[in-house]
Amino acid sequence: MGQLDSKVALVTGGTTGIGRGIAERLAAEGATVYVTGRRKSELDEAVEIINGRATGERAIGVQSDVSNLVDLDQLYEMIGTRSGRLDVLVANAGGGTFARLGEITEEHYDRTFDVNVKGLLFTTQKALPLLPDGASIIVLSSINASLGLENLSVYSATKAAIRNLARTWAAELAGRGIRVNAISPGPIDTPGILRMAGGDPQAEKDFKDSITARIPLGRMGRTDEVAAAALFLASDESSFTTGAELFVDGGFAQV
């Protein structure tokens, strides 16, 4: 028996990194997991990996861009038709790149906010008709919402917005018993965190080394460690937890 047997979950941006790690864990615990991604080849590969590590064909891939509202409508129409409800929503899709004040462009700003804030907001809002009372919504924020790290002001602002959305929605949905919580990962060893350095191998190494030196536990985190936090918030083990922020950061933003 898994902790999420018979549950239906959605993980946006679940083709790689943290999103895929969460999707794998939810599927392993018995949930039917819809996984979204923008690139079909990566999505197909992720679904194959998730199903290979779960019992049965539990992952369903849906090519979708969270910043495109038509895509979101089609996503939820599919989930409604196939499953009829959505017990767990993990709004994970997002990203960002370095941009120092004085070098921030309108394109950089719009791209980051469109995915991280607009996409997450409408991902959640459009899911409401499918969410039964007692459902769980998990949004992915970041330690950047609490810290002032150089070159990441736009990205950090989106994550601070996400943190506040979780608080507000927790209050708004409490009457239905729907819990809304945020996970704020610290540095997690994924391809995405290295891409923030711009793709230069030396810059990526320097970035990783500088971050690791600041983590009290002396290492970067693993995706399965974030996935464990997501499972807690998705399951009945967190039945009295809402509006909370769960840090998975090795102490980076804590000590």
Buried (B, 14 or more C-beta within 10 A) or exposed (E): EBBBEEBBBBBBBBBBBBBBBBBBBBBBBBBBBBBBBBEEEBBBBBBEBBBEEBEEEBBBBBBBBBBBBEBBEBBBEBBEEEBEEBBBBBBBBBBBBBBEEEEBEEEBBEBBBBBBBBBBBBBBEBBBEBBEEEBBBBBBBBBBBBBEBEBBBBBBBBBBBBBEBBBEBBEEBEEEEBBBBBBBBBBBBBEBBBBBBEEEEEBBEEBBEEBBEEBEEEEBBBBEBBBBBBBBBBBEEBEEBBBBBBBBBBEBBEE
